[in-house]
Amino acid sequence: MKKKIVAILLTACLALAPSLSSADELMDITHAAGYTEATEAYRPKSTLLIDGNTGDVLWEENADEVRDPASMSKAMTLYLVFEAMSKGEISEDTVITATPTDQAIAEIYEISNNKIVAGVQYTVSELITMTAVPSSNVTTVMLANYLTKNDPDKWIDKMNEKSKELGMTHTKWYNASGAVAVAFKGYYSPQRYDINQTNQTTARDLAIMTYNFIKKYPKILNYTNKPVVTVKKGTPYEETFETYNYSIPGAKYGIEGVDGLKTGSSPEGAFNYINTIKRGDQRMIAVIMGSGDWSDQTGEEIRHTFGNALVEKMYKDFSYKKVLSKGEQKIDGKKYDVAKDVYATVKKGQEPKISVKDDQIVVDNGLKTVSPKIKATSVKATKVKGWFDFGSNQKGNATTNTKGSNRLPVYFWLLCLVPVGLLYLIYLNEKDHRQKVKERKQARQSNK
C-alpha cells in the first residue's frame, strides 16, 4: 500500500513538473519571442523596464538586488562629463593631450581599452565615443582626471554625491570606470576608496540614473546609437569600433528604436546592459544584470535576447498616450479648465482614473514610478464657476476670466448692479408720483 501511495505521489510530481518549469514568466516571454538560444544558463539575475517618459515601472524582477555593474559604471562618469559641459567647464571640442600614464593604462591587456598614444591630442567628443562604445577604461580615466586635475578620489566623490542626489539609494562607487582600481597596476590609485572593491548598484538605481541622463542630456544618444563608429579618421591614430550593444539596429540582435546606452561585464557581475529605446513618442529603458557566466563569453550576445523580448512585450502591452485634452473638462462631476494636454503610460485596454488635487491633474494608471523623486508632469486644472458664482483667486483678488470658461469677474456683476439700481430708483420715484397724483384727485372730488 505504501509503495502504491509513493508511486501516486511521484506521478503527481512528474505531472506538475512541466507547469512548474513554465511558471518562469521571463523565460516564457523570451522563448515566445523566438529566442530559443536563451536557455536557463543565461537567465539574468535582475531585470527592470521603465517608461522613459514617466519613469513608471512596467516590469521588474529582483530590481533591488545589489550587483557589480562592471563597465555600466562608465555611464555615471559620462553623466558627470555632460553635466560639466552644460556648465561650460568643458566642451566637445576641448582638447586633452594623452600622457605617458594614459598610454601605460591603454597597454594593460586585462581591462578593456583602445590605443592611446602619449602626446597625441584627443577631443572630449572622441574620448566620449571611446568610453561609450568600446568601453575604454583609459579614456574614462582621462576624462575624469581632466575634470579633477588628476584627483581620482574627488571624481569618485562626485559620482557618489550625484547618485544620492538622483535617489540611487543602493549605489556605492569605488572607481570611475567599472574596472577595480587595482587592475590599473598603480596608474590609477584612489586613496580613500578600496582599490580591490567592485562598484555596487542595482537595476533600479541604474534605471533612475539613465532616466535622468537622457532627460537632461539626450545628446549622449548621438554617441551610442550606431553599430560602428570611427575616431580620428584620416590620421595615423584612426580606430574603428563595433558596438557591444547587439540590440542596436544593424547589430546581431538589433530591434527597432534602440539608441543606447551602455554594456558591462565582469567575472563577478557576469553580462549586463542598459538599453534605451524610442518608438514614436514612447520611450523605454531596459536594465539587464547578471546574465550568464563570465566563463562562457556567449553570454555577451545572449543577454540581449531577454531585454529584447521584454521590450517587445512592454510595447505590446503599454502605450504612452494623451488621456485628457486641454480646455474645459468635467472631472468627478465638476468642470475644470485644463491648462494643457495630459499624457500618461497606460496598459492597453484600460483607462486611467483622473482626478484633481490641489489644482493639479492626478492620473492613476495603477503603476508606480521607479523612484519617489520622479514626479508626474504637473498640469494645472482651474475649477470653472457658473455665471452667478463669485469668488477670488488664491491671492484674494477678484477672479479673472479663464480661457474656455464661462466664469465672469466680480466687478462685471457690480457694474451690472448700477443700472439695475438706477432703474429701481426711477421706478420708486414714478410710483410715488402716481400716488400723490391719485391723492390730489381724491381730495378735489371730496371738496365737491
Secondary structure, DSSP 8 states (H G I E B T S, - for coil): -HHHHHHHHHHHHHHHHHHHHTT-HHHHHHHHTT-TT--GGG--SEEEEEETTT-BEEEEESTT--B--GGGGHHHHHHHHHHHHHTTS--TT-EEE--HHHHHHHT-TTS------TT-EEEHHHHHHHHHSS--HHHHHHHHHHHHTS-HHHHHHHHHHHHHHHT-TT-B-SSSSSS-GGGGTTSS--SSS-TT---BB-HHHHHHHHHHHHHH-GGGHHHHS-SEEEESTTSTT-EEEE-S-TTSTTSTT--TTEEEEEEEEETTTEEEEEEEEEETTEEEEEEEEEES-TT-TTHHHHHHHHHHHHHHHHHHHEEEEEEE-SEEEEETTEEEEESS-EEEEEETT---EEEEETTEEEEE-S--BS-TTS-----BEEE---TT---B-TTSSB----TT-----HHHHHHHHHHHHHHHHHHHHHHHHHHHHHHHHHHHHHH-
